[in-house]
């Protein structure tokens, strides 16, 4: 696989806490939304690919085994929202609300 986040994929990602991992995923999701709002589908698509890459690395992290159901459901809903027909009725605000607590928690625990 050709990773965009080469250093993270090489092992650094697995040193981050779960909250830090999810905060990083959320940052890419936010970029996806912002580029879509700016009517730049190419940049939005690239940000979304990076978000999925980071989410997949989070799924691979053995410390997150107890969270696999949530992580895989999150991935499914993100793909549904940004790529398919939004059958889960997601919104930009829903995704911001989902990821914001991870940013907050990661920040206060640094």
Residue frames as qw, qx, qy, qz and C-alpha x, y, z in Angstrom:
[[0.000, 0.889, 0.458, 0.000, 0.00, 0.00, 0.00],
 [0.390, 0.398, -0.015, 0.830, 1.21, 3.50, -0.80],
 [0.352, -0.691, -0.512, 0.369, 0.79, 5.42, 2.47],
 [0.122, 0.855, 0.079, 0.498, 0.35, 9.20, 2.53],
 [0.456, -0.801, 0.281, -0.267, 1.37, 9.21, 6.20],
 [0.762, 0.340, -0.531, 0.149, 4.57, 7.20, 5.81],
 [0.113, 0.399, -0.680, 0.604, 6.08, 7.92, 9.26],
 [0.627, -0.194, 0.360, -0.663, 2.82, 7.14, 11.00],
 [0.931, 0.152, -0.185, -0.277, 2.35, 3.92, 9.05],
 [0.577, 0.435, -0.631, 0.283, 5.92, 2.90, 9.92],
 [0.575, -0.229, -0.697, 0.363, 5.03, 2.66, 13.59],
 [0.052, 0.121, -0.295, 0.946, 4.61, 6.14, 15.05],
 [0.522, -0.325, -0.326, -0.718, 0.81, 5.83, 14.81],
 [0.755, -0.302, -0.581, -0.026, 0.76, 2.98, 17.28],
 [0.411, -0.042, -0.490, 0.768, 2.50, 5.12, 19.90],
 [0.237, -0.278, -0.029, -0.930, -0.41, 7.60, 19.93],
 [0.298, 0.166, 0.760, -0.553, -3.32, 7.24, 22.32],
 [0.233, 0.503, 0.812, 0.183, -6.70, 6.29, 20.94],
 [0.069, 0.876, 0.321, -0.353, -7.92, 9.87, 21.44],
 [0.128, -0.645, 0.402, 0.637, -4.91, 11.23, 19.54],
 [0.262, 0.061, 0.846, 0.461, -5.49, 8.79, 16.71],
 [0.169, 0.681, 0.711, 0.047, -9.16, 9.72, 16.43],
 [0.036, -0.844, -0.077, 0.530, -8.36, 13.43, 16.68],
 [0.172, -0.408, 0.605, 0.662, -6.04, 13.05, 13.69],
 [0.201, 0.365, 0.854, 0.313, -8.71, 11.17, 11.75],
 [0.053, 0.820, 0.509, -0.257, -11.13, 13.96, 12.65],
 [0.121, -0.672, 0.218, 0.697, -8.71, 16.59, 11.34],
 [0.127, -0.081, 0.768, 0.622, -8.69, 14.91, 7.95],
 [0.093, 0.602, 0.790, 0.069, -12.49, 14.59, 8.00],
 [0.029, -0.823, -0.223, 0.522, -12.68, 18.32, 8.78],
 [0.110, -0.452, 0.502, 0.729, -10.39, 19.04, 5.81],
 [0.163, 0.270, 0.874, 0.370, -12.63, 16.86, 3.65],
 [0.047, 0.780, 0.599, -0.178, -15.63, 18.95, 4.66],
 [0.101, -0.769, 0.032, 0.630, -13.86, 22.29, 4.26],
 [0.144, -0.259, 0.657, 0.694, -12.52, 21.49, 0.79],
 [0.128, 0.473, 0.838, 0.239, -15.95, 20.29, -0.27],
 [0.012, -0.840, -0.400, 0.366, -17.44, 23.57, 1.00],
 [0.090, -0.677, 0.308, 0.662, -14.81, 25.43, -1.07],
 [0.789, 0.545, 0.098, -0.266, -15.97, 23.42, -4.10],
 [0.208, 0.663, -0.711, -0.109, -12.64, 21.65, -4.53],
 [0.959, -0.074, 0.017, -0.273, -13.56, 17.98, -4.99],
 [0.743, 0.408, -0.462, 0.260, -9.98, 16.91, -5.74],
 [0.085, 0.461, -0.606, 0.643, -8.58, 18.21, -2.44],
 [0.698, -0.272, 0.262, -0.608, -11.65, 16.98, -0.60],
 [0.960, 0.118, -0.217, -0.131, -11.18, 13.49, -2.03],
 [0.554, 0.429, -0.566, 0.435, -7.49, 13.47, -1.08],
 [0.243, -0.427, 0.527, -0.693, -8.30, 14.51, 2.49],
 [0.866, -0.132, 0.099, -0.471, -10.92, 11.78, 2.69],
 [0.864, 0.265, -0.416, 0.104, -8.42, 9.18, 1.48],
 [0.251, 0.436, -0.617, 0.605, -6.03, 10.30, 4.21],
 [0.568, -0.329, 0.343, -0.672, -8.83, 10.08, 6.80],
 [0.962, 0.014, -0.108, -0.250, -9.57, 6.50, 5.75],
 [0.655, 0.401, -0.545, 0.337, -5.86, 5.65, 5.81],
 [0.047, -0.416, 0.594, -0.686, -5.57, 6.89, 9.40],
 [0.764, -0.191, 0.204, -0.582, -8.77, 5.17, 10.42],
 [0.926, 0.181, -0.326, -0.054, -7.49, 1.91, 8.92],
 [0.411, 0.408, -0.631, 0.516, -4.26, 2.28, 10.90],
 [0.414, -0.349, 0.442, -0.715, -6.38, 2.82, 14.02],
 [0.926, -0.023, -0.057, -0.373, -8.25, -0.41, 13.26],
 [0.789, 0.322, -0.484, 0.199, -4.93, -2.25, 12.89],
 [0.006, 0.547, -0.582, 0.601, -3.68, -1.03, 16.27],
 [0.527, -0.171, -0.829, 0.074, -3.98, -3.94, 18.71],
 [0.077, -0.132, -0.591, 0.792, -4.70, -1.66, 21.67],
 [0.420, 0.115, -0.017, -0.900, -7.99, -0.74, 19.97],
 [0.181, -0.077, -0.956, -0.217, -9.37, -4.28, 19.69],
 [0.029, 0.460, 0.777, -0.428, -12.21, -3.55, 22.09],
 [0.226, 0.607, 0.117, -0.753, -13.25, -0.63, 19.87],
 [0.198, -0.047, 0.785, 0.586, -13.30, -2.46, 16.54],
 [0.166, 0.621, 0.764, 0.053, -17.09, -2.39, 16.23],
 [0.015, 0.880, 0.199, -0.431, -17.20, 1.39, 16.68],
 [0.194, -0.549, 0.479, 0.657, -14.23, 1.98, 14.39],
 [0.213, 0.114, 0.842, 0.483, -15.59, -0.16, 11.58],
 [0.126, 0.750, 0.646, -0.063, -19.06, 1.34, 11.91],
 [0.077, -0.811, 0.031, 0.579, -17.51, 4.81, 11.81],
 [0.207, -0.292, 0.672, 0.649, -15.63, 3.88, 8.64],
 [0.200, 0.427, 0.845, 0.253, -18.79, 2.50, 7.08],
 [0.056, 0.854, 0.454, -0.249, -20.77, 5.66, 7.90],
 [0.150, -0.681, 0.266, 0.666, -18.00, 7.97, 6.65],
 [0.190, -0.055, 0.781, 0.593, -17.83, 6.15, 3.32],
 [0.140, 0.627, 0.765, 0.055, -21.62, 6.19, 3.09],
 [0.022, -0.867, -0.246, 0.433, -21.67, 9.95, 3.70],
 [0.082, -0.717, 0.352, 0.597, -18.79, 11.09, 1.52],
 [0.073, -0.241, 0.822, 0.511, -18.91, 8.52, -1.29],
 [0.015, -0.309, -0.920, -0.240, -22.32, 6.87, -1.47],
 [0.208, -0.559, -0.537, -0.596, -25.96, 7.80, -0.81],
 [0.099, -0.286, 0.466, -0.832, -25.84, 8.82, 2.86],
 [0.591, -0.335, -0.671, -0.297, -28.24, 6.10, 3.95],
 [0.501, -0.346, -0.613, 0.503, -27.30, 6.78, 7.58],
 [0.063, -0.909, -0.307, -0.276, -28.40, 10.44, 7.25],
 [0.611, -0.344, -0.126, 0.702, -25.07, 11.86, 8.40],
 [0.179, 0.962, 0.135, 0.155, -24.22, 15.54, 8.16],
 [0.447, 0.561, -0.341, 0.607, -21.15, 17.73, 8.34],
 [0.354, -0.632, 0.310, -0.616, -22.22, 18.84, 11.82],
 [0.951, -0.269, 0.005, -0.155, -22.70, 15.24, 12.98],
 [0.857, 0.220, -0.219, 0.412, -19.11, 14.41, 12.01],
 [0.143, 0.621, -0.325, 0.699, -17.80, 17.55, 13.67],
 [0.639, -0.540, 0.199, -0.510, -19.72, 16.66, 16.83],
 [0.990, -0.082, -0.111, 0.034, -18.40, 13.09, 16.73],
 [0.762, 0.275, -0.232, 0.537, -14.73, 13.99, 16.38],
 [0.054, -0.799, 0.168, -0.575, -14.60, 17.15, 18.52],
 [0.741, -0.631, 0.152, -0.172, -14.48, 15.31, 21.88],
 [0.923, 0.022, 0.021, 0.383, -11.45, 13.32, 20.70],
 [0.396, 0.628, -0.102, 0.662, -9.67, 16.59, 19.87],
 [0.388, -0.770, 0.134, -0.488, -10.60, 18.01, 23.26],
 [0.903, -0.417, 0.104, -0.008, -9.57, 14.90, 25.18],
 [0.838, 0.230, -0.029, 0.493, -6.29, 14.52, 23.29],
 [0.205, 0.728, -0.119, 0.644, -5.46, 18.17, 23.90],
 [0.507, -0.733, 0.192, -0.410, -6.10, 18.14, 27.66],
 [0.931, -0.312, 0.177, 0.065, -4.11, 14.93, 28.10],
 [0.701, 0.573, -0.188, 0.380, -0.96, 16.10, 26.31]]
